Structure formats: structure tokens, C-alpha cells
Amino acid sequence: MLSDGEDPRIVLERLIAERGENYADLSRLLKRNPAYIQQFIKRGSPRKLDEEDRRVLARYFGVAEELLGGPGARVAIERKSRPLPAVVPVPRLALGASAGSGSLDEDERAAGVLAFDANWLRHLGVRPQRVSIIRVDGESMAPTLNDGDEIMVDHDDDATRMRDGVYVLRLDGVLMVKRIATGPRRGLFSILSDNAHYPAWVDIDPSLVAIVGRVVWTGRRLV
């Protein structure tokens, strides 16, 4: 239960723990440096949340701004009360997964975040803290995926859970998005391109491939 009059830092830390969030992702949601929320809670710097930051966090967690240090009537809010729809920040990585000749870009810095409805992510069967958005480069997966598409990658769905489907992977140091198909030869699989004009790798030893995650969603710009 969130109590009226508690220190906003204690309230925020409790919300983070209860919802399974982390400091860095919330800081990126506010377009701050990754240590911003941790410094606020652990070091008291800044002394209080900026008004806009407080508003965003209150809407994100579905609580009254007053509980995070804002003005207004003192209202106690139970965690089980019906919250406003929550959105989850998903990092957009500063790299592309090649669907062409192959990308050597290993710069995995977050280049921003995209917000998704938490209930929708649960419907996809993914954990919000274990997904990221990556850009598709090239046409080898057309028409399934086109150059410039944004894909959501589930990093929990790795080599230990791998099954037929579209994955982001590294082969010979090259980051790519391809279709993986298991075959009759036990322990081996094939890496396929949906575009017939691009090559395939048949009966690959799994030890040669690093699975980044399974593609669970895609979005694209209409022109």
C-alpha cells in the first residue's frame, strides 16, 4: 500500500520494485541519463523531481502526482486500485540487424525508447525488461521484413528455447535477422532468407551461431 505523506523517494523505490522496473529504463523514459533515477533515490540528487518528470512517472505508474512530491490533495492509493493504463519504455538500439549482405555494427547503445502498453506486451508473452527494438537493414527477408522496418526482439527466447521462427543472430561476427528452421539432422538447423535471391546456410552447427533473440513484432512506416 502507498501511504499518504511518505517520502517520494521511498514511494518511487517501492513502485519500481513492485512493478519489476529498473532505474536505467525509467531514466530513459524521462530522456535523462541512465543514472538519474538511481541518484534521485539513493543520493537525493536532485532534491525533488522536476515537475514534468513527476508527471510522466505518475502517469506511467498510475498514481497521483502528490505521492511523488507534487502538490494536491492528500490521497492514499492502494496498489490494487484500478490504475491508469501503464506504458513501458522499450529501448531502441543504435544498430541495424542486416537482412542483406550483413552488418558489422556492434554499437548497442540505446538510441532512445519507444513506449508500449504493458498489457499488450504481456499478451505477446514477453517481459518488458527483456525486449528491445532494432532496425532491419536490407531486403533478404522481404516480404516478411523490409529495409527500415523496426522489429521487437525477445532476448529471453534464445538458443535454449529456440524453435522455428525469425531471429536476430550473429554468424561470423555479423549481426543479421534471418529465419531459422530445424531439420531432420538432430542438433543442426538452417538459416534461411525469405527472399529467394539471397543465400541460405544449411545444417549449421548451433555452436557457430549466437542467438540474440526471437522477433515477436514488427512496425513500418507507410510512404
C-alpha angles and dihedrals in degrees: 000000000000110000129211114252098021121141106273089228091058091046093050093046090051092049091050092051095045094049096043093241128145135223097243097052092049090049090053090049086060090045089243132130113284093254096053099099094040091052091049093052101036103031104024092239114162095032091222136005120270111254094247093045090051091050093051093047093047092053092044093054095034096238136124116273088232090071089060094049102280128134123262143082118332106251127169112220125198117218088230093057115109107273130204113266107286124222124204125215113232116191118240107214123223095237142075129234105222121238089174135043094339138275124239093187107129097170100125098175116137108255093191138305138269119211121228132181109262094221091052091053090051088051088056088054096240134125111238093224091054102054133080139179120243131179121239115232119197138007105266091109095047131163090023093048126013133202109281097021118140115230131194112224123203105213092190089067096075136139092302092061100028120148136154111309146087115307141176108232145158120238119176088348093305120124112220144156114230143149116263120208126183115222142199093273105088115241095012131097140182130240110216139186117219088214106078091212091070128074130259131210112222128203096003121185105241090222089070093058130069110207112215095182148293122284108239103167141015135197131187141185117250115224 
